[in-house]
Amino acid sequence: MWLGGNLTRTSERNSVLRNIILISLDTLRASSMSCYGHRNLTTPHLDALAEKSVLFEKCISPHIPTHPAHTTMFTGKDVLSHQIITQGGTLNLATDVQTIPELLSEAGYFTVAADNLGRWFQRGFPEAQYRGYQWETGYRKARKAEAVNQTAIELLDLAQAQDKPWFAFLHYWDPHTPYLPPLPFERMFYSGDECDPNNRSMDAVYTCEPFTDYFRQWMCTPDPADPDNIAKKRLWTDRRYVNAQYDASIAYMDACLAQLFRYLHDCGQLEETLLIITADHGEELDEHELWYDHHGLYETNCHVPLIVHCPALIHEGQRLGGLVRLTDIAPTILDYSGLTAVAEREKMEGASLRGLMEKGTHDGTTEGVYLTECGWMKKRGWQTQKWKLIVETGGTPAVYRTPDLELYDLEEDPDEVYNLAEEADDVVERLKADMAAFLQHRLSETGLPDPTVEQDITMRRIGDKSKAVPL
């Protein structure tokens, strides 16, 4: 039996939506989307949807990368509650920490997922309604989003063929590495010779020891007549080309999302379905010499898109400032499902975004965000609207050559180029004190260990040397 309320076409607080779609666009940073101001037109179809939606200008993924971020998204809880701080670690999510699909299923929702994360992310989905996908990974052949669409549409057909309200989780993997978008997208943002022997801009990338084998497996152009011959593959030498492939992967995914949006429109689902589009984390390209992955608590990784679409209930065309977080997604879904009491019962740290959207206010849900990473590097941080503090915790390998203490003025220096840690002692001490007070309060509240102290990084090297193009 469905425990929610009745579907209406009003924006009153007691109105409830039957159907919900949560889309995670893995590795998509907000700054590389045209609707967030990127110079390249990477997301025209998402831009068009955003014009009829609410776009949050500053959504933060507080705990990166994929596993901690999606756990935060699914539970409405921070890392101090759910304890999932590493990527691919041995710790599983505690059974008493319930995810949004579990909570909705408990309330009578039919749940489906196009996803391949498995583990606790599969909880709340019947086995036949949690389905993965596959795609080729060759040069110009990575049609990831089309594979996701095929699974997603099959599952959405299944959801619409039954009578219960339904929840769908759709997990897209563009533009995660390897960046190998198909034609014509591969040349959409680049003209030139990506293998020019006189261009040395990739030298530092290939000498990054943890990633060198991995990069040299796919950052190369094969011989058309003998594509599997490693000796005939040519390494990419132009960093601009690699950056362009990230953008091209986004543009390809955006075109595939247009197919999904058309499907939802033709099924009569687009107007009255709560559609939430976000990302688990972003991507470092060449900004801080961390090279084409998602480590580093910089805006490239932590600032993610958040677009909420439902014209039947939400005023269109809003761009809202203020800090919000992935932690806020689960309580927002429960709010629109008429299940706010469930969010309260679960003691979610996040806050529903519904009030902000209905009032059109720029207050955000928080004044400070606690940040963590424990994948390739082991850092913690504290972010406000103006400042970001990043602190080394002692577990980051020396190969990354990152400072122990970083401070950035996000209003004056949004690209986080100028480390002010030695110049602004007063700000550093104030932010450290705020973070320490937050940690003390939350650790006392949860009664659980500090995962940054208790857990180690899980990722030290990637790639297969036998498949890597020689330097």
C-alpha positions as CSV (number, residue, x, y, z in Angstrom):
1,M,0.0,0.0,0.0
2,W,1.3,3.5,-0.9
3,L,1.7,5.5,2.3
4,G,2.1,8.9,0.5
5,G,-0.6,11.5,-0.3
6,N,-2.5,12.3,-3.4
7,L,-1.0,13.8,-6.5
8,T,-2.1,17.4,-7.2
9,R,-1.1,20.1,-9.6
10,T,-0.6,22.8,-6.9
11,S,2.5,24.0,-5.2
12,E,1.0,23.8,-1.7
13,R,3.1,22.1,1.0
14,N,0.8,19.2,1.3
15,S,1.0,18.2,-2.4
16,V,2.7,14.9,-3.1
17,L,4.3,13.5,-6.2
18,R,3.7,9.9,-7.3
19,N,6.8,9.3,-9.4
20,I,10.5,10.3,-8.9
21,I,13.6,9.9,-11.0
22,L,17.1,10.5,-9.6
23,I,19.8,10.8,-12.3
24,S,23.5,10.7,-11.3
25,L,25.8,11.9,-14.0
26,D,29.1,10.4,-12.8
27,T,32.2,12.6,-12.8
28,L,30.4,15.6,-14.2
29,R,31.7,18.9,-12.7
30,A,29.3,21.9,-12.8
31,S,31.9,24.2,-14.3
32,S,32.1,22.1,-17.5
33,M,28.4,22.5,-18.3
34,S,27.2,25.4,-20.5
35,C,24.3,26.1,-18.2
36,Y,26.9,26.7,-15.4
37,G,28.8,29.1,-17.7
38,H,31.3,26.9,-19.5
39,R,32.7,28.4,-22.7
40,N,31.9,25.3,-24.8
41,L,28.3,24.4,-25.5
42,T,28.5,21.0,-23.8
43,T,25.0,20.6,-22.5
44,P,22.4,22.2,-24.8
45,H,19.6,19.7,-23.9
46,L,20.3,19.9,-20.2
47,D,20.4,23.7,-20.6
48,A,16.9,23.7,-22.1
49,L,15.6,21.5,-19.3
50,A,17.3,23.8,-16.7
51,E,15.4,26.7,-18.1
52,K,12.2,25.0,-17.0
53,S,13.6,23.8,-13.7
54,V,15.4,25.0,-10.6
55,L,19.1,25.1,-10.9
56,F,21.2,25.3,-7.7
57,E,24.3,27.3,-8.5
58,K,26.4,26.0,-5.6
59,C,25.8,22.3,-4.8
60,I,28.6,20.6,-3.0
61,S,29.6,17.0,-3.0
62,P,31.1,16.9,0.5
63,H,32.6,13.3,0.5
64,I,34.3,12.2,-2.7
65,P,34.7,10.0,-4.8
66,T,31.9,7.6,-6.0
67,H,31.1,5.4,-3.1
68,P,31.1,8.0,-0.3
69,A,29.3,10.5,-2.6
70,H,26.5,8.2,-3.7
71,T,26.2,6.9,-0.1
72,T,25.7,10.5,1.0
73,M,23.2,11.1,-1.8
74,F,21.3,7.9,-1.0
75,T,21.1,8.3,2.8
76,G,20.9,12.1,3.5
77,K,23.7,11.5,6.0
78,D,27.3,12.7,6.2
79,V,30.4,10.6,6.4
80,L,30.5,10.8,10.2
81,S,27.1,8.9,10.2
82,H,27.4,6.5,7.3
83,Q,31.2,5.9,7.7
84,I,31.7,5.2,4.0
85,I,34.8,7.4,3.3
86,T,36.9,5.3,0.9
87,Q,36.4,4.0,-2.6
88,G,36.0,0.2,-2.8
89,G,36.9,-0.4,0.8
90,T,36.0,-3.5,2.8
91,L,33.5,-1.6,5.1
92,N,29.9,-2.0,4.1
93,L,27.1,0.4,4.9
94,A,25.5,-0.6,8.2
95,T,22.2,-2.2,7.8
96,D,20.6,0.3,10.2
97,V,21.5,3.2,7.8
98,Q,18.7,3.0,5.3
99,T,18.9,4.3,1.8
100,I,16.3,6.2,-0.2
101,P,15.2,3.2,-2.3
102,E,14.8,1.2,0.9
103,L,12.7,3.9,2.5
104,L,10.5,4.4,-0.6
105,S,10.1,0.7,-1.1
106,E,9.0,0.4,2.6
107,A,6.4,3.1,1.9
108,G,4.9,1.2,-1.1
109,Y,6.9,2.5,-4.0
110,F,7.9,0.3,-7.0
111,T,11.7,0.9,-7.3
112,V,14.0,0.4,-10.3
113,A,17.7,1.2,-11.0
114,A,19.9,1.3,-14.1
115,D,23.2,1.1,-12.2
116,N,26.3,-1.1,-11.8
117,L,27.6,-0.1,-8.3
118,G,26.1,-3.1,-6.6
119,R,26.9,-3.6,-2.9
120,W,24.6,-1.5,-0.6
121,F,23.4,0.6,-3.5
122,Q,21.3,-2.4,-4.6
123,R,19.4,-2.4,-1.3
124,G,15.7,-1.4,-1.8
125,F,15.6,-2.7,-5.4
126,P,14.2,-6.2,-6.2
127,E,16.8,-8.2,-8.0
128,A,15.0,-8.1,-11.4
129,Q,14.5,-4.4,-11.1
130,Y,18.2,-3.5,-10.5
131,R,20.0,-3.9,-13.9
132,G,23.4,-3.0,-15.2
133,Y,24.7,-2.3,-18.7
134,Q,27.8,-2.8,-20.9
135,W,29.6,-0.8,-23.6
136,E,32.7,-0.9,-25.7
137,T,35.7,1.1,-24.5
138,G,37.7,1.4,-27.7
139,Y,39.0,4.6,-29.3
140,R,35.9,6.6,-30.5
141,K,33.7,3.7,-29.4
142,A,32.6,4.5,-25.8
143,R,28.9,4.8,-26.2
144,K,28.2,4.7,-22.5
145,A,25.0,6.7,-22.3
146,E,23.3,4.8,-25.1
147,A,23.8,1.6,-23.1
148,V,22.4,3.2,-19.9
149,N,19.4,4.6,-21.9
150,Q,18.6,1.1,-23.2
151,T,18.5,-0.3,-19.6
152,A,16.8,2.8,-18.2
153,I,13.9,2.8,-20.7
154,E,13.3,-0.9,-20.3
155,L,13.0,-0.3,-16.5
156,L,10.8,2.8,-16.9
157,D,8.5,0.8,-19.2
158,L,8.3,-1.7,-16.4
159,A,7.5,0.9,-13.8
160,Q,4.8,2.5,-15.8
161,A,3.1,-0.9,-16.5
162,Q,2.1,-1.3,-12.8
163,D,-0.1,0.7,-10.5
164,K,2.2,1.8,-7.6
165,P,4.0,5.1,-7.5
166,W,7.6,4.5,-8.6
167,F,11.2,5.6,-8.0
168,A,13.9,5.2,-10.6
169,F,17.7,5.7,-10.1
170,L,19.6,6.2,-13.4
171,H,23.4,6.2,-13.2
172,Y,25.2,7.5,-16.3
173,W,29.0,7.1,-16.6
174,D,30.0,9.8,-19.0
175,P,32.3,11.6,-18.7
176,H,34.3,9.3,-16.4
177,T,37.7,8.1,-17.8
178,P,38.6,6.8,-20.2
179,Y,37.4,9.8,-22.3
180,L,36.7,8.0,-25.6
181,P,33.5,9.6,-27.1
182,P,32.3,8.5,-30.5
183,L,32.4,10.6,-33.6
184,P,31.3,13.3,-34.3
185,F,31.7,14.4,-30.7
186,E,35.4,13.4,-30.5
187,R,36.3,16.4,-32.8
188,M,33.6,18.8,-31.5
189,F,35.9,20.9,-29.4
190,Y,39.3,20.3,-30.9
191,S,41.0,20.7,-34.3
192,G,44.6,19.8,-34.6
193,D,47.1,16.9,-34.2
194,E,46.6,15.3,-30.8
195,C,49.8,13.3,-31.4
196,D,52.1,16.2,-32.5
197,P,55.6,15.1,-31.4
198,N,56.6,18.7,-30.8
199,N,53.9,19.3,-28.2
200,R,55.3,18.4,-24.8
201,S,52.3,19.4,-22.6
202,M,51.5,15.8,-21.7
203,D,55.0,14.9,-20.3
204,A,54.1,15.6,-16.7
205,V,50.8,13.6,-17.1
206,Y,52.7,10.5,-18.2
207,T,55.2,10.7,-15.3
208,C,52.5,10.7,-12.6
209,E,53.5,7.3,-11.2
210,P,50.1,6.1,-9.8
211,F,48.4,6.7,-13.2
212,T,51.0,6.4,-15.8
213,D,50.1,2.8,-16.9
214,Y,46.4,3.6,-17.0
215,F,46.8,6.8,-19.0
216,R,49.1,5.1,-21.5
217,Q,46.4,2.4,-22.1
218,W,43.8,4.8,-23.4
219,M,45.4,8.2,-24.1
220,C,46.5,7.1,-27.5
221,T,45.4,6.9,-31.1
222,P,45.5,3.5,-32.7
223,D,46.6,2.6,-36.2
224,P,43.4,2.3,-38.2
225,A,44.8,-0.8,-40.1
226,D,46.1,-2.5,-37.0
227,P,44.2,-1.0,-34.0
228,D,45.2,-3.6,-31.4
229,N,49.0,-3.3,-32.0
230,I,50.4,-1.4,-29.1
231,A,53.6,-0.7,-31.0
232,K,51.6,1.2,-33.6
233,K,49.6,3.3,-31.2
234,R,50.6,6.9,-30.8
235,L,50.3,8.6,-27.4
236,W,48.4,11.9,-27.2
237,T,50.8,14.8,-26.7
238,D,48.4,17.7,-26.6
239,R,46.8,18.3,-23.2
240,R,44.1,20.5,-24.9
241,Y,42.9,17.4,-26.7
242,V,42.5,15.4,-23.5
243,N,40.5,18.3,-22.0
244,A,38.4,18.5,-25.2
245,Q,37.6,14.8,-24.9
246,Y,36.2,15.4,-21.4
247,D,33.9,18.1,-22.9
248,A,33.1,15.9,-25.8
249,S,32.0,13.1,-23.5
250,I,29.7,15.5,-21.8
251,A,28.2,16.6,-25.1
252,Y,27.6,13.0,-26.2
253,M,25.9,12.2,-22.9
254,D,23.8,15.3,-23.2
255,A,22.6,14.2,-26.7
256,C,21.6,10.8,-25.2
257,L,19.8,12.5,-22.4
258,A,17.7,14.2,-25.0
259,Q,16.4,10.8,-26.0
260,L,15.5,10.1,-22.4
261,F,13.7,13.4,-22.0
262,R,11.8,12.8,-25.3
263,Y,10.8,9.4,-24.0
264,L,9.5,10.8,-20.7
265,H,7.6,13.6,-22.6
266,D,6.0,11.1,-24.9
267,C,5.0,8.9,-22.0
268,G,3.3,11.9,-20.3
269,Q,5.8,11.7,-17.4
270,L,7.9,14.8,-17.8
271,E,5.5,17.4,-16.3
272,E,4.4,15.6,-13.1
273,T,7.5,13.5,-12.2
274,L,10.1,14.8,-9.8
275,L,13.3,14.7,-11.8
276,I,16.5,15.4,-9.9
277,I,19.7,15.6,-11.9
278,T,23.1,15.8,-10.2
279,A,26.6,14.2,-10.1
280,D,28.5,12.3,-7.5
281,H,31.6,14.4,-8.0
282,G,33.4,16.3,-10.7
283,E,36.8,15.9,-12.3
284,E,40.3,17.4,-12.1
285,L,41.7,17.9,-15.5
286,D,45.0,19.8,-15.5
287,E,44.1,22.6,-13.0
288,H,46.1,21.5,-10.0
289,E,48.4,18.9,-11.6
290,L,46.4,16.0,-10.2
291,W,45.7,14.9,-13.8
292,Y,42.4,13.5,-15.0
293,D,40.8,12.0,-12.0
294,H,38.6,12.9,-9.0
295,H,41.0,13.4,-6.1
296,G,41.6,16.8,-4.5
297,L,39.0,18.7,-2.5
298,Y,38.9,21.5,-5.1
299,E,35.8,23.0,-6.8
300,T,36.6,20.9,-9.9
301,N,35.6,17.9,-7.8
302,C,33.3,19.2,-5.2
303,H,31.1,21.6,-7.1
304,V,28.5,19.5,-8.9
305,P,25.3,20.3,-10.8
306,L,21.9,20.1,-9.2
307,I,18.8,20.6,-11.4
308,V,15.3,19.9,-10.1
309,H,12.5,19.7,-12.6
310,C,8.7,19.3,-12.1
311,P,6.6,22.0,-13.7
312,A,3.5,20.7,-12.1
313,L,4.8,21.7,-8.6
314,I,7.9,23.8,-8.9
315,H,8.3,27.3,-10.3
316,E,10.3,27.2,-13.5
317,G,13.4,29.2,-14.5
318,Q,15.0,29.7,-11.0
319,R,18.7,29.9,-10.4
320,L,19.2,29.7,-6.7
321,G,22.4,30.7,-4.8
322,G,23.5,29.6,-1.4
323,L,25.3,26.4,-0.4
324,V,23.4,23.1,-0.7
325,R,24.8,19.6,-0.6
326,L,24.2,16.1,-1.9
327,T,23.1,15.4,1.6
328,D,20.0,17.4,0.9
329,I,18.7,15.2,-1.9
330,A,17.3,12.3,0.1
331,P,15.2,14.5,2.5
332,T,14.0,16.5,-0.6
333,I,12.7,13.3,-2.2
334,L,11.0,12.2,1.0
335,D,9.4,15.6,1.4
336,Y,7.9,15.5,-2.1
337,S,6.7,11.9,-1.3
338,G,4.8,13.0,1.8
339,L,7.3,11.2,4.0
340,T,9.0,14.0,6.0
341,A,8.4,12.0,9.2
342,V,10.6,9.3,7.7
343,A,13.4,11.7,7.2
344,E,13.1,12.8,10.8
345,R,13.0,9.3,12.0
346,E,16.2,8.5,10.1
347,K,17.8,11.6,11.6
348,M,19.1,12.7,8.2
349,E,21.7,15.5,8.4
350,G,20.5,17.0,5.1
351,A,17.6,19.4,4.7
352,S,14.8,19.4,2.2
353,L,15.3,21.9,-0.7
354,R,11.5,22.3,-1.1
355,G,11.2,25.4,0.9
356,L,14.0,27.1,-1.0
357,M,12.4,26.3,-4.3
358,E,8.9,27.3,-3.3
359,K,10.1,30.7,-1.9
360,G,12.8,31.3,-4.5
361,T,15.3,32.1,-1.7
362,H,19.1,32.1,-2.0
363,D,19.8,31.0,1.6
364,G,21.0,27.5,0.9
365,T,20.7,24.8,3.6
366,T,24.0,25.5,5.4
367,E,26.7,28.1,6.0
368,G,29.6,25.6,6.2
369,V,30.3,22.2,4.6
370,Y,32.6,19.5,6.0
371,L,34.6,17.9,3.2
372,T,36.6,14.6,3.1
373,E,38.4,12.4,0.7
374,C,40.2,9.1,1.4
375,G,40.7,7.5,-2.0
376,W,44.0,8.5,-3.5
377,M,44.6,11.3,-1.0
378,K,43.6,11.7,2.6
379,K,42.4,15.2,3.3
380,R,39.6,17.0,5.1
381,G,38.3,20.5,4.6
382,W,35.8,23.2,5.6
383,Q,34.0,25.3,3.0
384,T,31.8,28.4,3.3
385,Q,30.4,30.6,0.6
386,K,33.6,32.6,0.5
387,W,36.4,30.4,1.9
388,K,37.7,26.9,1.5
389,L,40.2,25.3,3.9
390,I,41.9,22.0,3.0
391,V,44.0,20.2,5.6
392,E,46.4,17.2,5.1
393,T,45.7,14.4,7.6
394,G,48.9,12.5,7.2
395,G,47.9,9.8,4.7
396,T,48.5,11.4,1.3
397,P,51.4,9.9,-0.7
398,A,54.2,12.3,-1.4
399,V,53.9,11.8,-5.2
400,Y,51.0,14.2,-5.3
401,R,53.1,17.1,-3.9
402,T,50.1,18.9,-2.4
403,P,50.5,21.4,0.4
404,D,49.7,20.4,4.0
405,L,47.5,23.5,4.4
406,E,45.5,25.3,1.7
407,L,43.2,28.3,1.9
408,Y,41.3,29.8,-1.0
409,D,39.1,32.8,-1.4
410,L,36.4,31.4,-3.6
411,E,34.8,34.7,-4.4
412,E,38.1,36.3,-5.6
413,D,39.8,33.2,-6.8
414,P,37.1,30.6,-7.9
415,D,39.7,28.5,-9.7
416,E,41.6,28.0,-6.4
417,V,45.0,29.2,-7.8
418,Y,46.3,31.3,-5.0
419,N,46.9,29.5,-1.7
420,L,46.5,32.1,1.1
421,A,47.2,29.8,4.0
422,E,50.4,31.7,4.9
423,E,48.9,35.1,4.4
424,A,45.6,34.9,6.2
425,D,46.4,33.2,9.5
426,D,43.3,34.6,11.2
427,V,41.0,33.1,8.6
428,V,42.8,29.7,8.8
429,E,42.4,29.6,12.6
430,R,38.8,30.6,12.4
431,L,37.9,27.9,9.8
432,K,40.0,25.3,11.7
433,A,38.1,26.2,14.9
434,D,34.7,25.9,13.0
435,M,35.7,22.5,11.6
436,A,36.9,21.3,15.0
437,A,33.7,22.4,16.7
438,F,31.7,20.7,14.0
439,L,33.7,17.4,14.3
440,Q,33.4,17.4,18.1
441,H,29.7,17.9,18.0
442,R,29.1,15.3,15.3
443,L,31.3,12.7,16.8
444,S,29.6,13.1,20.1
445,E,26.2,12.9,18.4
446,T,27.0,9.7,16.4
447,G,29.1,7.9,19.0
448,L,31.0,6.5,16.0
449,P,34.8,6.8,15.2
450,D,36.2,9.5,12.9
451,P,36.6,7.6,9.6
452,T,39.4,9.9,8.5
453,V,41.4,8.7,11.5
454,E,40.3,5.1,11.4
455,Q,40.4,4.3,7.7
456,D,43.3,4.4,5.1
457,I,43.3,5.3,1.4
458,T,42.3,2.4,-0.8
459,M,43.7,3.5,-4.2
460,R,47.5,3.6,-4.9
461,R,48.0,2.5,-8.5
462,I,45.8,1.8,-11.6
463,G,46.5,0.4,-15.0
464,D,48.1,-2.6,-16.7
465,K,51.7,-2.0,-17.8
466,S,51.5,-4.8,-20.4
467,K,48.8,-2.9,-22.2
468,A,50.4,0.6,-21.9
469,V,51.9,2.3,-24.9
470,P,55.7,2.8,-24.2
471,L,57.0,6.3,-23.6
